Every structure is written in structure tokens, then in C-alpha cells.
Amino acid sequence: MSWAAKRETKCEEDAAYSQLGLFDVHIPLIYGERREKGLVRLQKEIKESLNEDQKRTLLDSLRFSQIGARQMAIKNAHAKTCKWLLKKSEYLDWFDGAKLGEYHGFL
């Protein structure tokens, strides 16, 4: 769907119709219905074509069971990020207001 959202087609409706094979669905082609209506009909047909097992499989594929662990890893890494910069003499000189004339605010 995100691929088609940016796709430019000669006829507006073809942005929706070009995805029929990708989702293995069929809808009548109604030229003149415009892009938005075609996409709405496509989405409706996709939803109706999925059985409960397929829906469950798709929803399960979106689940990330270790999100808590990932968030903790990011938090721990973030705490250490760029700490080395705070000790560098170039940064300390730049941060020193008395030396502002040397750097004019640029690091």
C-alpha cells in the first residue's frame, strides 16, 4: 500500500488497480471512480478475502514480543552515548563562555 501511495499513474484508479495481483483479489475496474474510491474498494476486498487464520497470522507478525528488552537496551546505550564528548578539550573550550570570541559559538 505504501508503494502505491506514491505511485503516479496515467489514470488515477490504476494506483489501486495495480495492486490487485499483489493481494490476490479481484474487483471490477470502474474508470472514473477516482483514486480514493478505488483504494477503498481494494481495501474492503482485501479484508473480506482474508480468513480468520490469515488475519491472525498477519496480526501476530506485527507483534514484537521482546519490546521491553529492546527499550531497555536503547535506554542503557543512550545513557552512554556521546559522554566522551563532554570530556574533550575542544568541547570544554567551546562550552567556556570566556572563550566565545575564539569560536563564535561554532563547535
Backbone hydrogen bonds, N-H to C=O, Kabsch-Sander energy under -0.5 kcal/mol:
donor,donor_aa,acceptor,acceptor_aa,energy
5,A,1,M,-1.7
6,K,2,S,-0.8
6,K,3,W,-0.6
7,R,4,A,-0.8
9,T,7,R,-0.5
14,D,11,C,-1.4
15,A,12,E,-1.7
16,A,13,E,-1.4
17,Y,13,E,-2.4
18,S,14,D,-2.2
19,Q,16,A,-1.8
20,L,17,Y,-1.4
23,F,19,Q,-1.9
24,D,20,L,-0.6
25,V,20,L,-2.1
30,I,28,P,-0.6
31,Y,29,L,-0.6
33,E,30,I,-1.8
37,K,33,E,-0.5
38,G,34,R,-1.8
39,L,35,R,-2.4
40,V,36,E,-2.3
41,R,37,K,-2.4
42,L,38,G,-2.3
43,Q,39,L,-2.8
44,K,40,V,-2.3
45,E,41,R,-2.3
46,I,42,L,-2.4
47,K,43,Q,-2.5
48,E,44,K,-2.4
49,S,45,E,-1.7
50,L,46,I,-0.9
50,L,47,K,-0.6
55,K,51,N,-2.4
56,R,52,E,-2.4
57,T,53,D,-2.4
58,L,54,Q,-2.5
59,L,55,K,-2.6
60,D,56,R,-2.8
61,S,57,T,-1.7
62,L,58,L,-0.7
62,L,59,L,-1.0
63,R,59,L,-0.5
63,R,60,D,-1.0
65,S,63,R,-0.6
67,I,64,F,-1.2
70,R,66,Q,-2.2
71,Q,67,I,-2.6
72,M,68,G,-2.0
73,A,69,A,-2.3
74,I,70,R,-2.2
75,K,71,Q,-2.4
76,N,72,M,-2.7
77,A,73,A,-2.3
78,H,74,I,-2.7
79,A,75,K,-1.6
80,K,76,N,-0.7
80,K,77,A,-0.9
81,T,77,A,-1.0
83,K,80,K,-1.4
85,L,82,C,-0.9
86,L,82,C,-0.8
86,L,83,K,-0.7
87,K,84,W,-1.2
88,K,84,W,-0.6
88,K,85,L,-1.0
92,L,88,K,-2.4
93,D,89,S,-2.6
94,W,90,E,-2.1
95,F,91,Y,-2.9
96,D,92,L,-1.1
97,G,95,F,-0.6
99,K,96,D,-1.8
100,L,97,G,-1.3
102,E,99,K,-1.5
103,Y,99,K,-1.1
104,H,100,L,-3.2
106,F,103,Y,-2.1
